[in-house]
Amino acid sequence: MTTKIVAILLLVYCHLALTFKQGDSIPIYYNKVFSLQNQLSYSYQSLNFVCPTTFTRKKSLLVFDQDFRGDRLVQSNYKVNFLENQDCKLLCKQSWSVEDAIQAEELISKDYIVEWELNGLPGATVSYTNEAPEHNYRIGFPLGFKKGDSTYINNHVIFQILYTVDKNQFGQYDIVGFEVYPDSIADGECTKKNIEYEYQQVTGRRTQVSFSYSVQWKQVKENTRWNAFLTKPNPDRHYSAMSNGVIVVLIVFAIIAIILLKTIYKDNSSSGEDKDFKIYDDTDDFVGWKLINRDVFRRPIYGGLLTPIMGSGIQLLIVSIGLIVCLQFGWYHPAQPGSLTRWFTFLFLLGSVPAGYCSARIYKVFRGKSWVLNSILTAFVVPSVFVIIEFGASMMNWSQQSSLAISFSGWVSLISIWLFILTPLTFIGAYFGEKAERIEHPSRTTQIPRMIPKKRWYQLDFIRILLGGIVPFAVVFLNWHELLNSIAKGEYILSINYTIWVSILLLIATAEMTIVLIFLQLCNEDYHWWWQSMMIGGSPALYMFAYGIFYYLQKSNIQGFIGGTIYVVNLLIGCSLIGLCTGTLGFASSYIIIRRIYSTVKVNL
Protein backbone atom coordinates (compact mmCIF):
# COMPACT_ATOMS: atom_id res chain seq x y z
CA MET A 1 0.00 0.00 0.00
CA THR A 2 2.83 2.36 0.90
CA THR A 3 4.56 1.64 -2.40
CA LYS A 4 1.41 2.55 -4.32
CA ILE A 5 1.06 5.82 -2.42
CA VAL A 6 4.69 6.75 -3.13
CA ALA A 7 4.24 5.87 -6.80
CA ILE A 8 1.14 8.04 -7.03
CA LEU A 9 2.93 10.97 -5.36
CA LEU A 10 5.88 10.62 -7.76
CA LEU A 11 3.45 10.46 -10.66
CA VAL A 12 1.72 13.66 -9.56
CA TYR A 13 4.88 15.54 -8.58
CA CYS A 14 7.08 14.58 -11.53
CA HIS A 15 4.20 14.71 -14.04
CA LEU A 16 5.07 11.29 -15.41
CA ALA A 17 3.38 9.89 -18.50
CA LEU A 18 0.67 7.22 -18.39
CA THR A 19 0.31 4.10 -20.52
CA PHE A 20 -2.90 3.32 -22.42
CA LYS A 21 -4.70 0.46 -24.10
CA GLN A 22 -7.03 0.57 -27.10
CA GLY A 23 -10.26 2.44 -26.47
CA ASP A 24 -9.08 4.37 -23.42
CA SER A 25 -10.44 7.90 -23.19
CA ILE A 26 -7.68 10.52 -23.21
CA PRO A 27 -8.49 14.06 -22.04
CA ILE A 28 -7.14 17.11 -23.83
CA TYR A 29 -6.54 20.12 -21.62
CA TYR A 30 -6.91 23.74 -22.57
CA ASN A 31 -3.95 25.71 -21.29
CA LYS A 32 -3.14 29.23 -22.44
CA VAL A 33 -2.49 31.58 -25.31
CA PHE A 34 0.84 33.38 -25.40
CA SER A 35 2.78 35.70 -27.65
CA LEU A 36 6.50 36.08 -28.19
CA GLN A 37 5.99 39.80 -28.79
CA ASN A 38 4.57 41.09 -25.50
CA GLN A 39 5.28 38.15 -23.13
CA LEU A 40 1.73 38.25 -21.70
CA SER A 41 -0.19 34.99 -21.60
CA TYR A 42 -3.89 34.43 -20.97
CA SER A 43 -5.89 31.42 -19.92
CA TYR A 44 -7.43 29.84 -23.02
CA GLN A 45 -10.66 29.19 -21.17
CA SER A 46 -10.94 32.91 -20.28
CA LEU A 47 -11.41 33.79 -23.97
CA ASN A 48 -15.07 34.43 -24.68
CA PHE A 49 -14.97 33.42 -28.34
CA VAL A 50 -13.86 29.78 -27.87
CA CYS A 51 -15.88 26.71 -26.91
CA PRO A 52 -16.60 26.68 -23.16
CA THR A 53 -16.08 23.69 -20.90
CA THR A 54 -17.76 22.47 -17.73
CA PHE A 55 -14.53 21.35 -16.03
CA THR A 56 -12.46 23.25 -13.46
CA ARG A 57 -8.74 23.92 -13.37
CA LYS A 58 -6.36 20.99 -12.96
CA LYS A 59 -3.71 22.01 -10.44
CA SER A 60 -0.33 20.43 -9.85
CA LEU A 61 0.94 19.48 -6.43
CA LEU A 62 2.91 22.73 -6.05
CA VAL A 63 0.49 24.99 -8.02
CA PHE A 64 3.04 27.80 -8.29
CA ASP A 65 5.13 25.75 -10.73
CA GLN A 66 2.24 26.22 -13.16
CA ASP A 67 1.64 29.85 -12.21
CA PHE A 68 5.22 30.86 -12.95
CA ARG A 69 4.72 29.70 -16.55
CA GLY A 70 1.21 31.09 -16.81
CA ASP A 71 -0.31 27.59 -17.20
CA ARG A 72 -4.03 27.18 -16.51
CA LEU A 73 -4.98 23.60 -17.34
CA VAL A 74 -8.70 22.97 -17.81
CA GLN A 75 -10.07 19.77 -19.33
CA SER A 76 -11.78 20.37 -22.67
CA ASN A 77 -14.77 18.64 -24.25
CA TYR A 78 -12.75 17.00 -27.02
CA LYS A 79 -13.52 13.28 -27.23
CA VAL A 80 -10.35 11.31 -27.98
CA ASN A 81 -10.15 7.54 -27.62
CA PHE A 82 -6.90 5.65 -27.98
CA LEU A 83 -6.25 4.28 -31.52
CA GLU A 84 -9.63 5.53 -32.79
CA ASN A 85 -9.34 7.87 -35.77
CA GLN A 86 -11.98 10.55 -36.12
CA ASP A 87 -12.75 12.80 -39.05
CA CYS A 88 -14.52 16.14 -38.93
CA LYS A 89 -16.11 16.05 -35.48
CA LEU A 90 -18.03 19.13 -34.36
CA LEU A 91 -16.98 20.48 -30.97
CA CYS A 92 -19.40 23.38 -30.66
CA LYS A 93 -21.02 26.30 -32.41
CA GLN A 94 -20.04 29.44 -30.55
CA SER A 95 -21.96 32.70 -30.87
CA TRP A 96 -19.74 35.75 -31.19
CA SER A 97 -20.55 39.26 -30.11
CA VAL A 98 -18.86 42.34 -31.51
CA GLU A 99 -16.58 42.43 -28.45
CA ASP A 100 -15.58 38.81 -29.02
CA ALA A 101 -14.61 39.53 -32.62
CA ILE A 102 -12.56 42.54 -31.54
CA GLN A 103 -10.75 40.47 -28.90
CA ALA A 104 -10.00 37.67 -31.38
CA GLU A 105 -8.71 40.09 -34.01
CA GLU A 106 -6.48 41.85 -31.47
CA LEU A 107 -4.91 38.60 -30.26
CA ILE A 108 -4.37 37.30 -33.79
CA SER A 109 -2.75 40.58 -34.87
CA LYS A 110 -0.26 40.15 -32.00
CA ASP A 111 0.64 36.62 -33.20
CA TYR A 112 -0.82 34.79 -30.22
CA ILE A 113 -0.18 31.05 -30.01
CA VAL A 114 -2.45 28.40 -28.46
CA GLU A 115 -0.99 25.79 -26.12
CA TRP A 116 -2.95 22.68 -25.14
CA GLU A 117 -1.83 19.51 -23.39
CA LEU A 118 -2.37 15.76 -23.72
CA ASN A 119 -0.83 13.21 -21.36
CA GLY A 120 1.64 15.80 -20.09
CA LEU A 121 2.75 16.72 -23.61
CA PRO A 122 2.17 20.25 -24.91
CA GLY A 123 0.55 20.40 -28.32
CA ALA A 124 3.15 21.30 -30.93
CA THR A 125 3.58 22.02 -34.58
CA VAL A 126 6.42 20.63 -36.67
CA SER A 127 9.18 23.14 -37.32
CA TYR A 128 11.65 22.94 -40.20
CA THR A 129 14.48 25.47 -40.40
CA ASN A 130 17.63 25.85 -42.46
CA GLU A 131 19.76 25.11 -39.40
CA ALA A 132 17.70 22.10 -38.32
CA PRO A 133 15.92 20.44 -41.26
CA GLU A 134 14.98 17.37 -39.21
CA HIS A 135 11.68 16.81 -37.41
CA ASN A 136 11.50 19.33 -34.56
CA TYR A 137 8.65 20.70 -32.50
CA ARG A 138 7.58 24.23 -31.72
CA ILE A 139 5.15 24.45 -28.81
CA GLY A 140 1.64 25.62 -29.67
CA PHE A 141 -0.16 26.56 -32.87
CA PRO A 142 -1.30 29.96 -34.21
CA LEU A 143 -4.64 31.23 -32.96
CA GLY A 144 -5.25 32.62 -36.44
CA PHE A 145 -3.58 34.48 -39.27
CA LYS A 146 -3.83 37.64 -41.34
CA LYS A 147 -4.08 37.72 -45.10
CA GLY A 148 -4.03 41.20 -46.53
CA ASP A 149 -6.36 43.36 -44.47
CA SER A 150 -8.49 40.40 -43.36
CA THR A 151 -8.11 38.34 -40.19
CA TYR A 152 -8.98 34.63 -39.96
CA ILE A 153 -9.27 32.31 -36.99
CA ASN A 154 -8.16 28.68 -36.91
CA ASN A 155 -11.41 26.96 -35.97
CA HIS A 156 -10.47 23.43 -37.05
CA VAL A 157 -7.60 21.35 -35.66
CA ILE A 158 -6.17 18.00 -36.69
CA PHE A 159 -4.66 16.05 -33.79
CA GLN A 160 -1.93 13.65 -34.85
CA ILE A 161 -0.97 11.58 -31.83
CA LEU A 162 2.24 9.55 -31.98
CA TYR A 163 2.55 6.37 -29.96
CA THR A 164 4.85 3.41 -29.40
CA VAL A 165 4.30 -0.08 -28.05
CA ASP A 166 5.15 -0.46 -24.38
CA LYS A 167 7.83 -3.16 -24.24
CA ASN A 168 7.23 -3.87 -20.56
CA GLN A 169 3.45 -4.38 -20.63
CA PHE A 170 1.58 -6.40 -23.24
CA GLY A 171 -1.27 -4.51 -24.90
CA GLN A 172 -0.14 -1.17 -23.47
CA TYR A 173 1.04 1.83 -25.44
CA ASP A 174 2.96 5.04 -24.70
CA ILE A 175 2.07 8.39 -26.19
CA VAL A 176 5.25 10.08 -27.39
CA GLY A 177 3.99 13.00 -29.49
CA PHE A 178 1.03 15.38 -29.68
CA GLU A 179 1.01 17.28 -32.96
CA VAL A 180 -1.64 19.88 -33.74
CA TYR A 181 -2.28 21.10 -37.29
CA PRO A 182 -4.61 24.11 -37.35
CA ASP A 183 -6.86 25.19 -40.20
CA SER A 184 -9.47 27.83 -40.89
CA ILE A 185 -12.69 26.62 -42.52
CA ALA A 186 -15.84 28.68 -42.97
CA ASP A 187 -19.37 27.43 -42.21
CA GLY A 188 -18.12 24.37 -40.36
CA GLU A 189 -17.43 22.43 -43.58
CA CYS A 190 -14.33 20.68 -42.26
CA THR A 191 -14.65 17.96 -44.89
CA LYS A 192 -12.99 19.83 -47.74
CA LYS A 193 -14.50 19.14 -51.13
CA ASN A 194 -12.08 21.33 -53.11
CA ILE A 195 -8.50 22.47 -52.86
CA GLU A 196 -9.71 26.04 -52.68
CA TYR A 197 -12.03 26.69 -49.78
CA GLU A 198 -13.20 29.68 -47.80
CA TYR A 199 -11.52 30.62 -44.51
CA GLN A 200 -13.36 31.56 -41.32
CA GLN A 201 -13.00 35.34 -41.28
CA VAL A 202 -13.14 37.45 -38.13
CA THR A 203 -15.63 40.23 -38.78
CA GLY A 204 -16.75 43.12 -36.64
CA ARG A 205 -20.33 41.93 -36.30
CA ARG A 206 -22.34 39.29 -34.49
CA THR A 207 -21.88 35.85 -35.97
CA GLN A 208 -21.60 32.15 -35.14
CA VAL A 209 -18.38 30.17 -35.52
CA SER A 210 -18.16 26.39 -35.69
CA PHE A 211 -15.20 24.67 -34.01
CA SER A 212 -14.33 21.17 -35.20
CA TYR A 213 -11.53 18.63 -34.99
CA SER A 214 -10.09 15.44 -36.44
CA VAL A 215 -7.96 12.78 -34.76
CA GLN A 216 -5.23 10.69 -36.39
CA TRP A 217 -2.99 8.07 -34.78
CA LYS A 218 0.51 7.27 -35.95
CA GLN A 219 2.81 4.57 -34.64
CA VAL A 220 6.51 5.36 -34.44
CA LYS A 221 9.48 3.18 -33.56
CA GLU A 222 11.51 5.49 -31.36
CA ASN A 223 10.40 7.17 -28.16
CA THR A 224 11.02 10.83 -28.98
CA ARG A 225 8.67 12.14 -26.32
CA TRP A 226 10.84 15.14 -25.39
CA ASN A 227 13.90 15.08 -27.64
CA ALA A 228 11.86 16.32 -30.60
CA PHE A 229 11.32 19.60 -28.71
CA LEU A 230 15.07 20.30 -28.74
CA THR A 231 16.66 21.88 -31.78
CA LYS A 232 20.25 20.69 -32.05
CA PRO A 233 22.75 23.55 -32.22
CA ASN A 234 25.78 23.68 -34.48
CA PRO A 235 28.09 20.96 -33.05
CA ASP A 236 31.29 22.37 -34.57
CA ARG A 237 30.69 25.78 -33.06
CA HIS A 238 29.94 24.31 -29.63
CA TYR A 239 32.91 21.96 -29.76
CA SER A 240 35.22 24.85 -30.62
CA ALA A 241 33.80 27.02 -27.84
CA MET A 242 34.06 24.23 -25.27
CA SER A 243 37.64 23.41 -26.32
CA ASN A 244 38.63 27.04 -25.85
CA GLY A 245 36.93 27.02 -22.45
CA VAL A 246 38.87 23.95 -21.36
CA ILE A 247 42.16 25.52 -22.47
CA VAL A 248 41.43 28.74 -20.56
CA VAL A 249 40.46 26.81 -17.43
CA LEU A 250 43.69 24.81 -17.60
CA ILE A 251 45.76 27.98 -18.01
CA VAL A 252 44.17 29.61 -14.97
CA PHE A 253 44.64 26.36 -13.04
CA ALA A 254 48.36 26.47 -13.93
CA ILE A 255 48.54 30.03 -12.58
CA ILE A 256 46.99 28.91 -9.28
CA ALA A 257 49.43 26.02 -9.08
CA ILE A 258 52.36 28.40 -9.59
CA ILE A 259 51.02 30.69 -6.85
CA LEU A 260 50.70 27.81 -4.41
CA LEU A 261 54.18 26.52 -5.23
CA LYS A 262 55.72 29.99 -4.93
CA THR A 263 54.05 30.68 -1.59
CA ILE A 264 53.54 27.43 0.28
CA TYR A 265 56.60 25.57 -0.97
CA LYS A 266 58.89 28.58 -0.64
CA ASP A 267 57.78 29.24 2.91
CA ASN A 268 58.15 25.61 3.91
CA SER A 269 61.63 25.46 2.40
CA SER A 270 62.72 28.35 4.60
CA SER A 271 61.10 26.98 7.76
CA GLY A 272 64.49 25.87 9.03
CA GLU A 273 65.66 29.47 9.30
CA ASP A 274 65.19 31.70 12.30
CA LYS A 275 61.39 32.04 12.75
CA ASP A 276 61.63 35.28 14.70
CA PHE A 277 63.70 37.15 12.18
CA LYS A 278 63.49 37.04 8.41
CA ILE A 279 64.76 39.44 5.80
CA TYR A 280 62.41 39.97 2.83
CA ASP A 281 63.71 40.69 -0.58
CA ASP A 282 62.21 43.86 -1.99
CA THR A 283 61.96 42.19 -5.35
CA ASP A 284 59.64 39.50 -3.96
CA ASP A 285 56.28 40.13 -5.60
CA PHE A 286 54.43 38.09 -3.03
CA VAL A 287 55.61 39.75 0.17
CA GLY A 288 52.38 41.75 0.58
CA TRP A 289 50.13 38.83 1.48
CA LYS A 290 52.41 37.88 4.40
CA LEU A 291 52.43 41.39 5.82
CA ILE A 292 48.66 41.22 6.48
CA ASN A 293 48.94 37.89 8.29
CA ARG A 294 47.30 39.39 11.41
CA ASP A 295 44.44 41.08 9.50
CA VAL A 296 43.41 38.70 6.77
CA PHE A 297 40.84 36.90 8.97
CA ARG A 298 39.43 40.07 10.50
CA ARG A 299 35.63 40.05 10.73
CA PRO A 300 34.19 41.84 7.68
CA ILE A 301 31.83 44.76 7.77
CA TYR A 302 28.20 43.57 7.72
CA GLY A 303 29.36 40.04 8.45
CA GLY A 304 25.92 39.33 9.92
CA LEU A 305 24.46 39.86 6.44
CA LEU A 306 27.19 37.95 4.62
CA THR A 307 26.44 34.67 6.39
CA PRO A 308 22.72 34.39 5.45
CA ILE A 309 23.45 35.40 1.86
CA MET A 310 26.21 32.82 1.75
CA GLY A 311 23.79 30.25 3.18
CA SER A 312 21.28 30.87 0.38
CA GLY A 313 24.16 30.66 -2.08
CA ILE A 314 24.99 27.20 -0.71
CA GLN A 315 21.40 26.19 -1.46
CA LEU A 316 21.69 27.46 -5.02
CA LEU A 317 25.04 25.74 -5.44
CA ILE A 318 23.42 22.47 -4.41
CA VAL A 319 20.58 23.20 -6.86
CA SER A 320 23.00 23.80 -9.73
CA ILE A 321 25.03 20.67 -9.04
CA GLY A 322 21.84 18.66 -8.52
CA LEU A 323 20.35 19.87 -11.80
CA ILE A 324 23.54 18.94 -13.64
CA VAL A 325 23.42 15.43 -12.14
CA CYS A 326 19.69 15.00 -12.88
CA LEU A 327 20.19 16.20 -16.43
CA GLN A 328 23.07 13.82 -16.94
CA PHE A 329 21.07 10.79 -15.74
CA GLY A 330 17.91 11.84 -17.59
CA TRP A 331 15.78 12.27 -14.47
CA TYR A 332 14.16 15.35 -15.97
CA HIS A 333 14.04 16.99 -19.36
CA PRO A 334 14.42 20.76 -19.94
CA ALA A 335 11.53 20.75 -22.43
CA GLN A 336 9.08 19.17 -19.99
CA PRO A 337 6.67 21.85 -18.67
CA GLY A 338 7.28 22.70 -15.03
CA SER A 339 10.01 20.09 -14.55
CA LEU A 340 12.71 22.69 -13.92
CA THR A 341 10.60 24.48 -11.31
CA ARG A 342 9.73 21.25 -9.50
CA TRP A 343 13.31 19.98 -9.39
CA PHE A 344 14.56 23.44 -8.41
CA THR A 345 12.10 23.52 -5.50
CA PHE A 346 13.02 20.01 -4.35
CA LEU A 347 16.78 20.64 -4.48
CA PHE A 348 16.42 24.09 -2.87
CA LEU A 349 14.56 22.53 0.06
CA LEU A 350 17.13 19.73 0.21
CA GLY A 351 19.88 22.36 0.44
CA SER A 352 18.24 24.10 3.40
CA VAL A 353 20.02 21.89 5.94
CA PRO A 354 23.58 22.43 4.61
CA ALA A 355 22.73 26.10 4.10
CA GLY A 356 21.80 26.55 7.74
CA TYR A 357 24.81 24.49 8.82
CA CYS A 358 27.40 26.43 6.76
CA SER A 359 25.85 29.77 7.64
CA ALA A 360 25.95 28.95 11.36
CA ARG A 361 29.57 27.82 11.20
CA ILE A 362 30.78 30.98 9.46
CA TYR A 363 28.61 33.05 11.81
CA LYS A 364 30.36 31.33 14.70
CA VAL A 365 33.73 32.21 13.14
CA PHE A 366 32.60 35.86 13.21
CA ARG A 367 31.77 35.35 16.92
CA GLY A 368 28.07 36.06 16.40
CA LYS A 369 25.93 35.96 19.51
CA SER A 370 22.55 34.78 18.18
CA TRP A 371 22.59 31.75 15.89
CA VAL A 372 18.78 31.74 15.98
CA LEU A 373 18.62 35.21 14.45
CA ASN A 374 21.21 34.18 11.87
CA SER A 375 19.19 31.10 10.90
CA ILE A 376 16.05 33.24 10.55
CA LEU A 377 17.92 35.63 8.28
CA THR A 378 19.28 32.69 6.27
CA ALA A 379 15.76 31.43 5.68
CA PHE A 380 14.25 34.84 4.91
CA VAL A 381 16.70 37.37 3.42
CA VAL A 382 17.09 36.03 -0.12
CA PRO A 383 13.67 34.30 -0.42
CA SER A 384 11.88 37.44 0.78
CA VAL A 385 13.53 39.56 -1.94
CA PHE A 386 12.46 36.99 -4.52
CA VAL A 387 8.89 36.93 -3.17
CA ILE A 388 8.65 40.73 -3.17
CA ILE A 389 9.79 40.94 -6.79
CA GLU A 390 7.38 38.17 -7.81
CA PHE A 391 4.55 39.88 -5.94
CA GLY A 392 5.16 43.14 -7.78
CA ALA A 393 5.33 41.33 -11.13
CA SER A 394 2.20 39.35 -10.25
CA MET A 395 0.28 42.54 -9.47
CA MET A 396 1.29 43.99 -12.82
CA ASN A 397 0.18 40.81 -14.60
CA TRP A 398 -3.05 40.76 -12.61
CA SER A 399 -3.83 44.30 -13.80
CA GLN A 400 -3.51 42.98 -17.36
CA GLN A 401 -5.67 39.93 -16.53
CA SER A 402 -2.76 37.71 -17.53
CA SER A 403 -2.41 34.10 -16.42
CA LEU A 404 1.17 34.94 -15.36
CA ALA A 405 -0.32 36.43 -12.19
CA ILE A 406 0.24 33.92 -9.39
CA SER A 407 -3.09 32.61 -8.14
CA PHE A 408 -4.19 32.67 -4.51
CA SER A 409 -3.64 28.93 -4.16
CA GLY A 410 -0.20 29.41 -5.72
CA TRP A 411 0.71 31.99 -3.09
CA VAL A 412 -0.61 29.74 -0.31
CA SER A 413 1.50 26.85 -1.62
CA LEU A 414 4.62 28.99 -2.01
CA ILE A 415 4.36 30.66 1.42
CA SER A 416 3.49 27.36 3.13
CA ILE A 417 6.55 25.60 1.72
CA TRP A 418 8.69 28.57 2.69
CA LEU A 419 7.44 28.80 6.28
CA PHE A 420 6.73 25.19 7.18
CA ILE A 421 9.41 23.26 5.29
CA LEU A 422 12.31 25.50 4.27
CA THR A 423 12.55 27.44 7.54
CA PRO A 424 12.51 24.40 9.90
CA LEU A 425 15.08 22.60 7.75
CA THR A 426 17.31 25.68 7.90
CA PHE A 427 16.96 25.72 11.70
CA ILE A 428 17.94 22.06 11.90
CA GLY A 429 21.10 22.69 9.89
CA ALA A 430 21.90 25.82 11.92
CA TYR A 431 21.49 23.90 15.18
CA PHE A 432 24.11 21.33 14.20
CA GLY A 433 26.34 24.12 12.88
CA GLU A 434 26.14 25.87 16.24
CA LYS A 435 26.97 22.68 18.11
CA ALA A 436 30.03 22.03 15.94
CA GLU A 437 33.42 23.31 17.05
CA ARG A 438 34.38 26.78 15.91
CA ILE A 439 36.70 26.89 12.92
CA GLU A 440 40.11 28.11 14.08
CA HIS A 441 42.10 30.32 11.76
CA PRO A 442 45.86 29.90 11.25
CA SER A 443 46.64 33.34 12.68
CA ARG A 444 45.24 35.60 15.35
CA THR A 445 43.81 38.99 14.51
CA THR A 446 45.21 42.14 16.11
CA GLN A 447 42.94 44.67 17.79
CA ILE A 448 44.13 47.60 15.66
CA PRO A 449 43.59 47.09 11.91
CA ARG A 450 46.49 47.64 9.59
CA MET A 451 46.48 50.60 7.22
CA ILE A 452 45.78 49.66 3.62
CA PRO A 453 48.16 51.30 1.10
CA LYS A 454 46.74 53.64 -1.49
CA LYS A 455 45.61 51.75 -4.56
CA ARG A 456 46.30 52.46 -8.18
CA TRP A 457 43.42 52.53 -10.63
CA TYR A 458 43.90 48.95 -11.78
CA GLN A 459 43.88 47.76 -8.16
CA LEU A 460 40.40 49.12 -7.42
CA ASP A 461 37.67 46.75 -6.32
CA PHE A 462 35.32 47.31 -9.26
CA ILE A 463 38.18 46.63 -11.72
CA ARG A 464 38.72 43.22 -10.11
CA ILE A 465 34.99 42.54 -10.26
CA LEU A 466 34.89 43.37 -13.96
CA LEU A 467 37.98 41.26 -14.68
CA GLY A 468 36.64 38.31 -12.68
CA GLY A 469 33.59 37.84 -14.87
CA ILE A 470 35.23 37.95 -18.30
CA VAL A 471 36.60 34.41 -18.46
CA PRO A 472 33.54 32.60 -16.98
CA PHE A 473 31.20 34.60 -19.21
CA ALA A 474 33.31 33.78 -22.26
CA VAL A 475 32.99 30.09 -21.37
CA VAL A 476 29.19 30.24 -21.17
CA PHE A 477 28.53 32.93 -23.79
CA LEU A 478 27.42 30.68 -26.66
CA ASN A 479 24.97 28.72 -24.50
CA TRP A 480 23.65 31.94 -22.96
CA HIS A 481 23.09 33.43 -26.41
CA GLU A 482 21.21 30.34 -27.56
CA LEU A 483 19.08 30.36 -24.42
CA LEU A 484 18.02 33.95 -25.09
CA ASN A 485 17.47 33.00 -28.72
CA SER A 486 15.22 30.14 -27.61
CA ILE A 487 13.12 32.47 -25.47
CA ALA A 488 12.76 34.99 -28.29
CA LYS A 489 11.89 32.43 -31.00
CA GLY A 490 9.88 29.95 -28.94
CA GLU A 491 12.22 27.06 -29.76
CA TYR A 492 14.49 25.05 -27.48
CA ILE A 493 17.94 25.40 -29.05
CA LEU A 494 19.84 23.15 -26.68
CA SER A 495 22.32 20.30 -26.49
CA ILE A 496 22.13 18.55 -23.13
CA ASN A 497 25.73 17.24 -23.24
CA TYR A 498 27.22 20.63 -24.12
CA THR A 499 25.07 22.31 -21.47
CA ILE A 500 26.33 19.96 -18.76
CA TRP A 501 29.99 20.43 -19.66
CA VAL A 502 29.69 24.19 -20.07
CA SER A 503 27.97 24.47 -16.68
CA ILE A 504 30.82 22.55 -15.05
CA LEU A 505 33.40 24.75 -16.81
CA LEU A 506 31.54 27.85 -15.64
CA LEU A 507 31.77 26.77 -12.00
CA ILE A 508 35.44 25.83 -12.30
CA ALA A 509 36.40 29.04 -14.12
CA THR A 510 34.55 31.16 -11.56
CA ALA A 511 36.35 29.50 -8.64
CA GLU A 512 39.74 29.84 -10.34
CA MET A 513 39.38 33.49 -11.33
CA THR A 514 38.18 34.41 -7.85
CA ILE A 515 41.19 32.71 -6.24
CA VAL A 516 43.68 34.46 -8.52
CA LEU A 517 42.19 37.93 -8.15
CA ILE A 518 41.75 37.62 -4.38
CA PHE A 519 45.37 36.55 -4.03
CA LEU A 520 46.47 39.59 -6.04
CA GLN A 521 44.32 41.72 -3.73
CA LEU A 522 46.09 40.25 -0.69
CA CYS A 523 49.45 40.94 -2.32
CA ASN A 524 48.40 44.61 -2.43
CA GLU A 525 47.96 44.40 1.38
CA ASP A 526 44.18 44.71 1.07
CA TYR A 527 42.58 42.26 3.53
CA HIS A 528 38.94 43.16 2.82
CA TRP A 529 38.42 40.02 0.77
CA TRP A 530 35.26 38.53 2.27
CA TRP A 531 32.67 40.54 0.36
CA GLN A 532 35.08 41.02 -2.54
CA SER A 533 35.32 37.28 -3.16
CA MET A 534 31.53 37.05 -3.21
CA MET A 535 31.24 39.87 -5.73
CA ILE A 536 34.05 38.63 -7.97
CA GLY A 537 32.48 35.17 -8.01
CA GLY A 538 29.11 36.65 -8.93
CA SER A 539 30.49 38.96 -11.61
CA PRO A 540 29.72 36.59 -14.55
CA ALA A 541 26.03 37.26 -13.85
CA LEU A 542 26.64 40.98 -14.48
CA TYR A 543 27.86 40.21 -17.99
CA MET A 544 24.97 37.81 -18.53
CA PHE A 545 22.48 40.47 -17.47
CA ALA A 546 24.16 43.13 -19.63
CA TYR A 547 24.11 40.85 -22.69
CA GLY A 548 20.50 39.96 -21.96
CA ILE A 549 19.58 43.66 -22.07
CA PHE A 550 21.58 44.09 -25.28
CA TYR A 551 19.79 41.12 -26.84
CA TYR A 552 16.41 42.57 -25.83
CA LEU A 553 17.18 45.96 -27.36
CA GLN A 554 18.86 44.78 -30.56
CA LYS A 555 17.62 41.31 -31.51
CA SER A 556 14.36 40.39 -29.80
CA ASN A 557 10.85 41.06 -31.10
CA ILE A 558 9.41 41.90 -27.68
CA GLN A 559 7.23 44.99 -27.89
CA GLY A 560 5.58 47.31 -25.41
CA PHE A 561 6.35 48.44 -21.88
CA ILE A 562 4.64 45.47 -20.21
CA GLY A 563 6.44 42.89 -22.34
CA GLY A 564 9.80 44.58 -21.78
CA THR A 565 9.20 44.77 -18.03
CA ILE A 566 8.34 41.07 -17.82
CA TYR A 567 11.48 40.19 -19.78
CA VAL A 568 13.74 42.38 -17.64
CA VAL A 569 12.25 41.11 -14.35
CA ASN A 570 12.71 37.47 -15.37
CA LEU A 571 16.23 38.24 -16.58
CA LEU A 572 17.04 39.99 -13.30
CA ILE A 573 15.76 37.09 -11.20
CA GLY A 574 17.62 34.49 -13.26
CA CYS A 575 20.93 36.38 -13.28
CA SER A 576 20.64 37.16 -9.55
CA LEU A 577 20.24 33.47 -8.72
CA ILE A 578 23.20 32.58 -10.95
CA GLY A 579 25.30 35.37 -9.43
CA LEU A 580 24.47 34.28 -5.89
CA CYS A 581 25.41 30.70 -6.74
CA THR A 582 28.74 31.54 -8.40
CA GLY A 583 29.45 34.24 -5.81
CA THR A 584 29.17 31.73 -2.99
CA LEU A 585 31.39 29.35 -4.92
CA GLY A 586 33.98 32.11 -5.28
CA PHE A 587 33.76 32.88 -1.56
CA ALA A 588 34.12 29.24 -0.52
CA SER A 589 37.04 28.52 -2.84
CA SER A 590 38.86 31.69 -1.73
CA TYR A 591 38.29 30.87 1.94
CA ILE A 592 39.74 27.38 1.53
CA ILE A 593 42.83 28.57 -0.38
CA ILE A 594 43.50 31.48 2.00
CA ARG A 595 43.36 29.18 5.02
CA ARG A 596 45.72 26.81 3.24
CA ILE A 597 48.19 29.54 2.34
CA TYR A 598 48.28 31.24 5.72
CA SER A 599 48.55 27.94 7.58
CA THR A 600 52.11 27.71 6.20
CA VAL A 601 53.28 31.14 7.35
CA LYS A 602 56.10 30.67 9.86
CA VAL A 603 57.02 34.27 10.57
CA ASN A 604 56.02 36.65 13.36
CA LEU A 605 55.04 40.00 11.96
Disulfide bonds with the S-S distance in Angstrom:
Cys51-Cys92 1.75
Cys88-Cys190 1.54
